[in-house]
Structure formats: C-alpha cells, structure tokens
C-alpha cells in the first residue's frame, strides 16, 4: 500500500462540494482536510502497490467537479 497526499485548489465556492464528492466517490481517499494557504483541501489517499499515481490523480481527483489544480506529494515511509 502506498500513501500520497494531494493538495487541491477548488473553483470559488466549490470546496465543500469537492470534499464531499471525494469522500463519497473515490474509495482511495481516506481523509480530506480543509487547509489554509495556496490550496483549499488536503486529501490523504491510499493506493495499491504498483498503482499508477499519475493516472489516479489525473483521472480520479482532477476530474472531480470543482477541482481547479492539484499538487501531489508521494510518501516513502510512515513512522506512526
């Protein structure tokens, strides 16, 4: 299992709708947090080993209605 974090910038007024859609429709999304700064949301996602991260982000996250931009962080190891 690999973990990625995706920062999401939303169209104006769409942040809560994007968050709800992500939690309801994208099974790999485990948590969605509203954040301050350049982006509106931070999504924690768990992907199967060997899954194509680029395809996941561009086809599942970026195509959610109201998503304007994303920034993805790939993790190496969890210390929890």
MIDOSE-1310 file (N, C-alpha, C; in nm, 2 decimals, decimal comma, always signed):
residues 80
xxxx	+0,09/-0,12/+0,00/+0,00/+0,00/+0,00/+0,09/+0,12/+0,00; +0,06/+0,22/-0,09/+0,14/+0,34/-0,09/+0,04/+0,46/-0,05; +0,10/+0,56/+0,02/+0,02/+0,67/+0,06/+0,07/+0,79/-0,01; -0,03/+0,87/-0,06/+0,00/+1,00/-0,12/-0,09/+1,11/-0,06
xxxx	-0,04/+1,23/-0,06/-0,12/+1,34/-0,02/-0,14/+1,43/-0,14; -0,26/+1,48/-0,16/-0,29/+1,56/-0,28/-0,35/+1,69/-0,23; -0,28/+1,80/-0,25/-0,34/+1,93/-0,23/-0,43/+1,97/-0,34; -0,55/+2,02/-0,31/-0,64/+2,06/-0,42/-0,68/+2,20/-0,41
xxxx	-0,68/+2,27/-0,52/-0,73/+2,41/-0,53/-0,86/+2,40/-0,60; -0,97/+2,46/-0,54/-1,10/+2,44/-0,59/-1,15/+2,57/-0,66; -1,25/+2,56/-0,75/-1,32/+2,67/-0,80/-1,38/+2,75/-0,69; -1,40/+2,88/-0,70/-1,46/+2,96/-0,59/-1,60/+2,90/-0,56
xxxx	-1,62/+2,88/-0,43/-1,75/+2,83/-0,37/-1,77/+2,68/-0,39; -1,67/+2,61/-0,43/-1,69/+2,46/-0,45/-1,61/+2,37/-0,36; -1,54/+2,43/-0,26/-1,46/+2,35/-0,17/-1,54/+2,24/-0,10; -1,65/+2,27/-0,04/-1,72/+2,17/+0,04/-1,78/+2,06/-0,05
xxxx	-1,82/+2,10/-0,17/-1,88/+2,00/-0,27/-1,77/+1,91/-0,31; -1,65/+1,96/-0,34/-1,53/+1,88/-0,38/-1,50/+1,78/-0,27; -1,49/+1,83/-0,15/-1,46/+1,74/-0,04/-1,56/+1,63/-0,02; -1,68/+1,66/-0,03/-1,79/+1,56/-0,02/-1,78/+1,46/-0,13
xxxx	-1,76/+1,50/-0,25/-1,76/+1,41/-0,37/-1,64/+1,32/-0,35; -1,52/+1,37/-0,31/-1,40/+1,29/-0,29/-1,42/+1,18/-0,19; -1,48/+1,21/-0,08/-1,50/+1,12/+0,03/-1,60/+1,01/-0,02; -1,71/+1,05/-0,08/-1,82/+0,96/-0,12/-1,78/+0,88/-0,24
xxxx	-1,71/+0,93/-0,34/-1,69/+0,86/-0,47/-1,55/+0,80/-0,50; -1,45/+0,84/-0,42/-1,32/+0,79/-0,45/-1,27/+0,71/-0,33; -1,28/+0,58/-0,35/-1,25/+0,49/-0,24/-1,11/+0,50/-0,18; -1,02/+0,54/-0,26/-0,88/+0,55/-0,22/-0,86/+0,67/-0,13
xxxx	-0,95/+0,77/-0,12/-0,94/+0,88/-0,04/-0,98/+0,84/+0,10; -0,89/+0,86/+0,20/-0,92/+0,82/+0,34/-0,96/+0,94/+0,42; -0,90/+1,06/+0,39/-0,92/+1,18/+0,47/-0,92/+1,30/+0,38; -1,00/+1,40/+0,41/-1,00/+1,53/+0,34/-1,00/+1,63/+0,45
xxxx	-0,91/+1,72/+0,44/-0,90/+1,83/+0,54/-0,90/+1,97/+0,46; -0,97/+2,06/+0,52/-0,96/+2,20/+0,46/-0,84/+2,26/+0,52; -0,76/+2,34/+0,44/-0,64/+2,39/+0,48/-0,63/+2,54/+0,44; -0,54/+2,61/+0,51/-0,51/+2,75/+0,47/-0,39/+2,75/+0,37
xxxx	-0,38/+2,86/+0,30/-0,27/+2,88/+0,21/-0,31/+2,87/+0,07; -0,22/+2,83/-0,02/-0,24/+2,82/-0,17/-0,35/+2,73/-0,21; -0,37/+2,62/-0,13/-0,47/+2,52/-0,17/-0,58/+2,52/-0,07; -0,69/+2,46/-0,11/-0,82/+2,46/-0,02/-0,83/+2,33/+0,06
xxxx	-0,79/+2,22/+0,00/-0,81/+2,09/+0,06/-0,68/+2,01/+0,06; -0,66/+1,92/+0,15/-0,56/+1,82/+0,15/-0,62/+1,68/+0,17; -0,59/+1,60/+0,07/-0,65/+1,46/+0,06/-0,54/+1,36/+0,09; -0,57/+1,27/+0,18/-0,48/+1,16/+0,21/-0,54/+1,04/+0,14
xxxx	-0,46/+0,98/+0,05/-0,50/+0,87/-0,03/-0,41/+0,75/-0,02; -0,48/+0,63/-0,01/-0,40/+0,50/-0,01/-0,42/+0,43/-0,14; -0,31/+0,40/-0,21/-0,32/+0,33/-0,34/-0,25/+0,19/-0,33; -0,30/+0,10/-0,41/-0,24/-0,03/-0,41/-0,10/-0,02/-0,46
xxxx	-0,01/-0,11/-0,41/+0,13/-0,11/-0,45/+0,13/-0,13/-0,61; +0,21/-0,05/-0,67/+0,22/-0,06/-0,82/+0,12/+0,02/-0,89; +0,02/+0,08/-0,82/-0,08/+0,16/-0,89/-0,01/+0,29/-0,95; -0,07/+0,33/-1,06/-0,01/+0,45/-1,13/-0,06/+0,57/-1,07
xxxx	+0,02/+0,64/-0,99/-0,02/+0,76/-0,92/-0,06/+0,87/-1,02; +0,00/+0,89/-1,13/-0,03/+0,99/-1,23/-0,17/+0,97/-1,28; -0,20/+0,85/-1,32/-0,34/+0,82/-1,37/-0,44/+0,84/-1,26; -0,41/+0,80/-1,13/-0,51/+0,82/-1,03/-0,54/+0,96/-1,01
xxxx	-0,44/+1,05/-1,00/-0,46/+1,19/-0,97/-0,53/+1,25/-1,09; -0,49/+1,23/-1,21/-0,55/+1,30/-1,33/-0,69/+1,24/-1,36; -0,71/+1,12/-1,33/-0,84/+1,06/-1,37/-0,95/+1,06/-1,26; -0,90/+1,05/-1,13/-0,99/+1,04/-1,02/-1,01/+1,17/-0,94
xxxx	-0,90/+1,24/-0,92/-0,90/+1,36/-0,84/-0,93/+1,49/-0,92; -0,84/+1,50/-1,03/-0,86/+1,63/-1,11/-0,99/+1,64/-1,19; -1,05/+1,52/-1,21/-1,18/+1,53/-1,28/-1,30/+1,54/-1,19; -1,28/+1,55/-1,06/-1,39/+1,58/-0,97/-1,45/+1,72/-1,00
xxxx	-1,58/+1,74/-1,01/-1,63/+1,87/-1,04/-1,59/+1,98/-0,94; -1,53/+2,09/-0,99/-1,49/+2,20/-0,90/-1,34/+2,20/-0,87; -1,27/+2,10/-0,92/-1,12/+2,10/-0,89/-1,06/+2,19/-1,00; -0,97/+2,28/-0,95/-0,90/+2,37/-1,04/-0,76/+2,33/-1,06
xxxx	-0,69/+2,28/-0,95/-0,55/+2,25/-0,96/-0,52/+2,15/-0,85; -0,41/+2,07/-0,87/-0,36/+1,98/-0,77/-0,21/+1,99/-0,75; -0,16/+1,94/-0,64/-0,02/+1,93/-0,61/+0,00/+1,80/-0,53; +0,07/+1,71/-0,58/+0,08/+1,57/-0,52/+0,21/+1,55/-0,45
xxxx	+0,20/+1,49/-0,33/+0,32/+1,46/-0,25/+0,32/+1,31/-0,24; +0,43/+1,24/-0,28/+0,45/+1,10/-0,27/+0,53/+1,07/-0,14; +0,48/+0,98/-0,06/+0,55/+0,95/+0,07/+0,63/+0,82/+0,05; +0,73/+0,81/+0,14/+0,82/+0,69/+0,13/+0,80/+0,60/+0,25
xxxx	+0,78/+0,65/+0,37/+0,77/+0,57/+0,49/+0,69/+0,64/+0,59; +0,61/+0,56/+0,66/+0,53/+0,62/+0,77/+0,59/+0,58/+0,90; +0,60/+0,67/+1,00/+0,66/+0,65/+1,12/+0,56/+0,63/+1,24; +0,43/+0,62/+1,20/+0,33/+0,61/+1,31/+0,31/+0,47/+1,35
